[in-house]
Amino acid sequence: MSEELLDRYAELIVDLGANVQPDQVVAVEAPPEAAPLVHRIARGAYERGARYVDVVYFDPQVKRIRVETAPDKSLSWVPPWLGRRLLELGDLDAARIVLGPLVPPGLLRGIDPVRADLDRLPSLPESLKTIEERSIAWTVCPYVTEAWAQVVFPELDPAEAVEALWRDLEHVCRLDEADPVEAWRRRIAEIWQAASRLDALDLDALRFVGPGTDLTVGLLPSSRFAKEGGQATTRTGVQHMPNLPTEELFTTPDPERTEGVVASTKPLNVGGAVVTGLRVHFDGGRAVEIAADENAEALRRRCATDEGAARLGEVALVDRESRIGRLGRTFFNTLLDENAASHLALGNAYAAPVADPADLPRINESKVHVDFMIGSEDVTVSGVTRGGEEVPVLVGGAWRI
């Protein structure tokens, strides 16, 4: 990874991802290895007139030490100042930049998943609150660490794995374009146009059919895909890119109308435990059975967090033109893998895609939000209209709308 690449990446994150404003407070959260990029982000934010850049490093090895050695009764304790920090950032209409993964896949390998699930840091429920209030211009962006790279490229030595993963990130983040910001603006326009065509169908539900999958996800009467369209807007009117990279169209489903079975098409990293071969059975909108080849208990524990944790809060579609999907790589990182394949999220729903305020009381509420990937070229997605007609939406990974 070159100095020039880091410079371009920092500029993209500051200018488009968080869209830092003059006199704005900017929060940055990152693993210790990301310091070279953090320093560039800080400089870029101050050059745009930021009032203050607050940097917090999360050390995943300290998390593992805690899970291995701390008393059982202390593992679920969350320092109250961590949540207060997020809420106060919201009060300031701040920007927030998260470089991940903060917890690399496989970090908690060999630890009892029940014990591991007691410590859910760095996840904080206050983060979902700031998203719903649209108080923070936030963006989550990948940064290559050695631990993550070795999971993605186990056949390479550590240095080669790091370089290989950086090459992938350069491509999927469009840093190989002459003007990455303009390249992303073009891609966001494409996403919004596809979402608008989907909304024009006025669908009542989406149906996913493929190997191990026959699932119908009901939508709310005013669920819309084009309200976000690759970008989000804060309550003060600042546009930002919550995920960088992003390739998805997403909306908020009816949490009581998901029926059938679904098989995950990619592994899922749940707080450092990698869940493989995931299979979920839904009845009456609720995940009533969760099975997996490995680490099913990690997801079962998340789904037992509260009443809404076992219901859907998001349904998202991704076509095969995604740069991430075309690589054919599993990144063991939800930020990237969810933008390679259509996906669902268990737990908290987003209010932004709901057009009619009358539907808002029906959206799902939870302290968790867990995405898992269900799409591939072998999974056909069709829409069910309010008249009961089934129309093709994604076939072989290509749009049919």
C-alpha positions as CSV (number, residue, x, y, z in Angstrom):
1,M,0.0,0.0,0.0
2,S,1.5,3.3,-1.1
3,E,1.6,6.7,0.5
4,E,-0.3,8.1,-2.5
5,L,-3.1,5.5,-2.1
6,L,-3.6,6.4,1.6
7,D,-3.7,10.1,0.6
8,R,-6.4,9.4,-2.0
9,Y,-8.3,7.2,0.4
10,A,-8.3,9.8,3.2
11,E,-9.6,12.4,0.8
12,L,-12.4,10.2,-0.4
13,I,-13.5,9.4,3.2
14,V,-13.3,13.0,4.4
15,D,-14.9,14.6,1.3
16,L,-17.5,12.0,0.3
17,G,-17.9,9.5,3.1
18,A,-18.4,11.8,6.0
19,N,-18.5,15.0,4.0
20,V,-16.9,17.0,6.9
21,Q,-18.2,20.5,7.3
22,P,-16.6,23.7,8.6
23,D,-16.6,23.9,12.5
24,Q,-17.8,20.3,12.8
25,V,-16.6,17.9,15.4
26,V,-15.2,14.7,13.8
27,A,-15.0,11.3,15.6
28,V,-12.7,8.6,14.2
29,E,-12.7,5.0,15.5
30,A,-10.1,2.6,14.2
31,P,-7.8,-0.4,15.0
32,P,-4.3,0.7,16.1
33,E,-2.8,-0.5,12.7
34,A,-4.9,2.2,11.0
35,A,-3.0,5.1,12.5
36,P,-1.3,6.1,9.1
37,L,-4.8,6.6,7.6
38,V,-6.2,8.2,10.7
39,H,-3.5,10.8,10.6
40,R,-4.4,11.7,7.0
41,I,-8.1,11.8,7.9
42,A,-7.4,14.2,10.7
43,R,-5.3,16.4,8.5
44,G,-8.0,16.4,5.8
45,A,-10.8,17.2,8.3
46,Y,-8.8,20.1,9.8
47,E,-8.1,21.4,6.3
48,R,-11.9,21.5,5.7
49,G,-12.3,23.5,8.8
50,A,-13.2,20.9,11.5
51,R,-13.4,22.2,15.0
52,Y,-11.9,19.1,16.6
53,V,-11.0,15.5,15.6
54,D,-11.5,13.0,18.3
55,V,-9.7,9.7,17.7
56,V,-10.4,6.4,19.6
57,Y,-8.4,3.3,18.9
58,F,-10.1,-0.1,19.6
59,D,-7.5,-2.9,20.3
60,P,-9.1,-6.3,19.4
61,Q,-6.4,-8.2,21.3
62,V,-7.5,-6.4,24.5
63,K,-11.0,-7.6,23.8
64,R,-9.8,-11.2,23.5
65,I,-7.9,-10.9,26.7
66,R,-11.0,-9.6,28.4
67,V,-13.1,-12.5,27.1
68,E,-10.5,-15.0,28.1
69,T,-9.8,-13.8,31.6
70,A,-12.3,-11.4,33.0
71,P,-15.0,-12.5,35.6
72,D,-18.1,-13.8,33.9
73,K,-20.3,-11.3,35.6
74,S,-18.3,-8.3,34.3
75,L,-18.2,-9.2,30.6
76,S,-21.6,-7.7,29.8
77,W,-20.7,-4.4,31.5
78,V,-20.4,-1.5,29.1
79,P,-18.6,1.7,30.3
80,P,-21.4,4.3,30.4
81,W,-19.2,7.0,28.9
82,L,-18.9,5.1,25.6
83,G,-22.7,5.5,24.9
84,R,-22.7,9.0,26.3
85,R,-19.9,9.9,23.8
86,L,-22.0,8.9,20.9
87,L,-25.1,10.7,22.1
88,E,-23.1,13.9,22.7
89,L,-21.6,13.6,19.2
90,G,-25.2,13.5,18.0
91,D,-26.1,16.6,20.0
92,L,-23.2,18.3,18.2
93,D,-24.3,17.1,14.7
94,A,-20.9,15.6,14.4
95,A,-19.3,13.4,11.7
96,R,-18.2,9.9,12.6
97,I,-15.7,7.8,10.6
98,V,-15.3,4.1,11.5
99,L,-12.4,2.1,10.0
100,G,-13.0,-1.6,10.2
101,P,-13.1,-4.4,10.9
102,L,-12.5,-3.3,14.5
103,V,-12.9,-7.0,15.5
104,P,-11.2,-9.2,12.9
105,P,-12.9,-12.4,11.8
106,G,-11.9,-15.4,13.9
107,L,-10.6,-13.2,16.8
108,L,-12.5,-15.3,19.3
109,R,-11.8,-18.7,17.8
110,G,-11.6,-21.3,20.5
111,I,-13.6,-19.4,23.1
112,D,-17.0,-20.6,24.2
113,P,-19.5,-18.6,22.1
114,V,-21.9,-18.1,25.0
115,R,-19.1,-16.5,27.0
116,A,-17.8,-14.5,24.0
117,D,-21.3,-13.1,23.3
118,L,-21.4,-11.4,26.7
119,D,-18.9,-8.8,25.6
120,R,-20.3,-7.1,22.5
121,L,-18.0,-4.1,22.4
122,P,-17.3,-2.1,20.3
123,S,-21.0,-2.3,19.3
124,L,-23.2,0.1,21.2
125,P,-27.0,0.5,21.0
126,E,-26.6,4.3,21.1
127,S,-25.2,4.0,17.6
128,L,-28.5,2.9,16.3
129,K,-30.2,5.8,18.1
130,T,-28.0,8.4,16.3
131,I,-28.7,6.7,13.0
132,E,-32.5,7.0,13.6
133,E,-32.2,10.6,14.7
134,R,-30.0,11.3,11.7
135,S,-27.8,13.4,14.0
136,I,-24.4,12.2,12.8
137,A,-22.9,12.1,9.3
138,W,-21.4,8.7,9.6
139,T,-19.4,6.4,7.3
140,V,-17.9,3.0,7.8
141,C,-14.8,2.2,5.6
142,P,-12.5,-0.8,5.4
143,Y,-8.8,-0.8,6.5
144,V,-6.5,-3.7,6.0
145,T,-5.0,-5.3,9.1
146,E,-2.7,-8.3,9.1
147,A,-5.2,-10.4,11.1
148,W,-8.0,-9.7,8.6
149,A,-5.8,-10.2,5.5
150,Q,-4.7,-13.6,6.7
151,V,-8.3,-14.8,7.0
152,V,-9.1,-13.7,3.5
153,F,-5.8,-15.0,2.0
154,P,-4.7,-17.9,4.2
155,E,-2.4,-19.3,1.5
156,L,-0.2,-16.2,1.5
157,D,2.4,-15.1,4.0
158,P,1.3,-12.1,6.1
159,A,2.9,-9.3,4.1
160,E,1.7,-10.7,0.8
161,A,-1.8,-11.1,2.2
162,V,-1.9,-7.5,3.3
163,E,-0.8,-6.3,-0.1
164,A,-3.3,-8.5,-1.9
165,L,-6.2,-7.2,0.2
166,W,-5.1,-3.6,-0.3
167,R,-5.2,-4.2,-4.1
168,D,-8.8,-5.5,-3.7
169,L,-9.8,-2.5,-1.6
170,E,-8.2,0.0,-4.0
171,H,-10.5,-1.5,-6.7
172,V,-13.8,-1.8,-4.8
173,C,-13.4,1.7,-3.3
174,R,-12.8,3.0,-6.8
175,L,-9.4,4.4,-5.8
176,D,-8.1,3.2,-9.1
177,E,-10.2,5.8,-10.9
178,A,-8.8,9.2,-12.0
179,D,-11.4,10.9,-9.8
180,P,-12.7,8.5,-7.1
181,V,-15.3,11.1,-5.8
182,E,-16.8,11.6,-9.2
183,A,-16.7,7.8,-9.9
184,W,-18.8,7.3,-6.7
185,R,-21.2,10.0,-7.6
186,R,-21.9,8.2,-10.9
187,R,-22.3,4.9,-9.2
188,I,-24.7,6.4,-6.6
189,A,-26.8,7.8,-9.4
190,E,-27.0,4.3,-11.0
191,I,-28.1,2.8,-7.6
192,W,-30.7,5.5,-7.2
193,Q,-32.1,4.9,-10.7
194,A,-32.4,1.1,-10.1
195,A,-34.1,1.8,-6.8
196,S,-36.6,4.2,-8.4
197,R,-37.5,1.5,-11.0
198,L,-38.0,-1.0,-8.2
199,D,-40.3,1.5,-6.3
200,A,-42.4,2.0,-9.4
201,L,-43.5,-1.7,-9.2
202,D,-45.3,-0.8,-5.8
203,L,-44.4,-4.2,-4.4
204,D,-46.1,-6.0,-1.5
205,A,-43.3,-8.5,-0.9
206,L,-40.0,-9.9,-2.2
207,R,-39.4,-13.6,-2.8
208,F,-36.0,-15.3,-2.8
209,V,-35.7,-18.8,-4.4
210,G,-32.4,-20.7,-4.7
211,P,-30.4,-23.6,-3.1
212,G,-31.8,-24.0,0.4
213,T,-33.8,-20.9,0.0
214,D,-37.5,-20.2,-0.4
215,L,-38.3,-17.1,1.5
216,T,-41.0,-14.4,1.2
217,V,-40.3,-11.0,2.8
218,G,-43.3,-8.8,3.2
219,L,-42.9,-5.0,2.8
220,L,-44.8,-2.2,4.5
221,P,-47.2,-0.2,2.3
222,S,-44.8,2.7,2.1
223,S,-41.5,0.8,2.1
224,R,-39.2,2.5,-0.5
225,F,-35.8,1.7,-2.0
226,A,-35.0,5.1,-3.5
227,K,-35.3,7.2,-0.4
228,E,-31.6,6.7,0.4
229,G,-30.2,5.7,-2.9
230,G,-26.6,5.0,-1.8
231,Q,-26.4,8.2,0.3
232,A,-28.0,9.5,3.4
233,T,-28.8,13.0,4.7
234,T,-28.5,14.2,8.2
235,R,-31.2,16.3,10.0
236,T,-29.1,19.4,9.1
237,G,-29.0,18.6,5.4
238,V,-25.5,17.1,5.2
239,Q,-25.2,14.3,2.6
240,H,-22.9,11.4,3.5
241,M,-22.1,7.8,2.5
242,P,-22.9,5.5,5.4
243,N,-21.0,2.6,3.7
244,L,-17.9,3.1,1.6
245,P,-18.0,1.1,-0.6
246,T,-21.7,0.7,-1.2
247,E,-23.6,-1.2,-3.9
248,E,-27.0,-2.0,-2.3
249,L,-30.6,-1.0,-2.6
250,F,-32.3,-1.5,0.7
251,T,-35.6,-0.9,2.4
252,T,-37.5,-1.6,5.6
253,P,-39.6,-4.8,5.7
254,D,-42.8,-5.6,7.6
255,P,-41.3,-7.4,10.7
256,E,-44.4,-9.7,10.9
257,R,-44.5,-11.0,7.3
258,T,-41.4,-13.0,6.6
259,E,-42.1,-16.7,5.9
260,G,-40.0,-19.6,4.8
261,V,-36.4,-20.8,4.8
262,V,-33.1,-19.1,3.7
263,A,-29.5,-20.3,3.4
264,S,-26.7,-17.8,3.8
265,T,-24.4,-17.6,0.7
266,K,-21.4,-16.2,2.6
267,P,-19.9,-16.7,6.0
268,L,-20.9,-14.1,8.7
269,N,-18.6,-12.5,11.3
270,V,-20.5,-12.1,14.5
271,G,-18.3,-10.3,17.0
272,G,-15.2,-12.3,16.1
273,A,-17.0,-15.6,15.7
274,V,-17.3,-16.8,12.0
275,V,-20.7,-18.4,11.3
276,T,-20.6,-20.7,8.3
277,G,-23.4,-22.6,6.5
278,L,-26.1,-20.5,8.1
279,R,-29.7,-21.7,7.7
280,V,-32.7,-19.8,9.1
281,H,-36.4,-20.7,9.2
282,F,-38.9,-17.8,9.6
283,D,-42.5,-18.2,10.7
284,G,-44.8,-15.3,11.3
285,G,-41.9,-12.9,10.8
286,R,-39.7,-14.5,13.5
287,A,-36.6,-16.5,13.1
288,V,-37.8,-19.7,14.9
289,E,-34.8,-21.9,13.9
290,I,-31.2,-21.0,13.4
291,A,-28.7,-23.7,12.3
292,A,-25.2,-23.5,10.9
293,D,-22.2,-25.7,10.2
294,E,-20.1,-23.6,12.6
295,N,-20.9,-21.1,15.4
296,A,-24.7,-21.1,15.2
297,E,-24.8,-20.3,18.9
298,A,-23.2,-16.9,18.3
299,L,-26.1,-15.8,16.1
300,R,-28.7,-17.5,18.3
301,R,-27.4,-15.4,21.3
302,R,-27.7,-12.2,19.3
303,C,-31.3,-13.1,18.3
304,A,-32.2,-13.6,22.0
305,T,-31.1,-10.0,22.9
306,D,-34.7,-8.7,22.9
307,E,-38.0,-9.2,21.2
308,G,-37.1,-7.6,17.9
309,A,-33.7,-9.3,17.5
310,A,-35.2,-12.3,15.8
311,R,-37.2,-10.3,13.3
312,L,-36.1,-8.5,10.1
313,G,-35.1,-4.9,10.1
314,E,-33.7,-4.7,6.5
315,V,-33.9,-6.3,3.1
316,A,-31.3,-5.3,0.5
317,L,-30.7,-6.2,-3.1
318,V,-27.3,-6.2,-4.9
319,D,-26.8,-7.0,-8.6
320,R,-23.9,-8.9,-10.1
321,E,-22.4,-5.6,-11.4
322,S,-21.1,-4.8,-8.0
323,R,-17.3,-4.5,-8.1
324,I,-17.1,-6.5,-4.9
325,G,-19.3,-9.3,-6.2
326,R,-17.3,-9.6,-9.5
327,L,-14.2,-10.3,-7.5
328,G,-15.8,-13.5,-6.3
329,R,-14.0,-13.1,-3.0
330,T,-15.3,-13.7,0.5
331,F,-14.0,-11.0,2.7
332,F,-15.4,-12.2,6.1
333,N,-16.3,-8.6,6.6
334,T,-20.0,-7.6,6.5
335,L,-19.3,-4.1,5.1
336,L,-17.8,-5.7,1.9
337,D,-19.7,-9.0,1.8
338,E,-23.1,-7.4,2.1
339,N,-22.3,-5.2,-0.9
340,A,-21.4,-8.3,-2.9
341,A,-24.8,-10.1,-2.4
342,S,-28.4,-9.4,-1.5
343,H,-28.9,-9.6,2.2
344,L,-31.2,-9.4,5.2
345,A,-30.6,-7.9,8.6
346,L,-32.0,-9.2,11.8
347,G,-32.9,-6.6,14.4
348,N,-33.3,-2.9,14.3
349,A,-35.0,-1.3,11.3
350,Y,-34.2,2.0,9.7
351,A,-37.0,4.6,9.5
352,A,-35.6,6.5,6.6
353,P,-36.9,4.2,3.8
354,V,-40.5,4.4,5.1
355,A,-42.4,7.1,3.2
356,D,-45.6,7.3,5.2
357,P,-45.3,8.3,8.9
358,A,-48.3,6.1,9.6
359,D,-46.1,3.0,8.9
360,L,-43.3,4.0,11.3
361,P,-44.9,2.4,14.5
362,R,-44.8,-0.9,12.7
363,I,-41.0,-1.1,12.0
364,N,-38.9,-3.4,14.0
365,E,-37.0,-2.2,17.1
366,S,-34.0,-3.9,18.7
367,K,-30.7,-3.2,20.3
368,V,-28.9,-5.2,17.5
369,H,-28.6,-5.1,13.7
370,V,-27.0,-8.2,12.2
371,D,-26.7,-8.4,8.4
372,F,-26.3,-11.8,6.6
373,M,-25.9,-12.5,2.9
374,I,-28.4,-14.6,1.0
375,G,-27.8,-13.6,-2.6
376,S,-25.9,-15.2,-5.5
377,E,-26.4,-15.8,-9.2
378,D,-28.2,-19.0,-8.2
379,V,-30.8,-17.1,-6.2
380,T,-33.7,-15.6,-8.1
381,V,-35.5,-12.6,-6.6
382,S,-39.0,-11.8,-7.7
383,G,-41.4,-9.1,-6.5
384,V,-45.0,-9.8,-5.5
385,T,-47.3,-7.0,-6.5
386,R,-50.3,-5.9,-4.4
387,G,-52.5,-7.7,-6.9
388,G,-50.6,-10.9,-6.3
389,E,-48.6,-11.0,-9.5
390,E,-45.0,-12.3,-9.3
391,V,-42.6,-10.3,-11.4
392,P,-38.8,-11.0,-11.9
393,V,-36.4,-8.6,-10.2
394,L,-33.0,-10.3,-10.2
395,V,-32.3,-13.3,-12.3
396,G,-28.8,-14.7,-12.6
397,G,-27.7,-11.7,-10.6
398,A,-28.9,-9.3,-13.3
399,W,-31.7,-6.7,-13.0
400,R,-35.0,-7.6,-14.8
401,I,-36.7,-4.2,-13.9
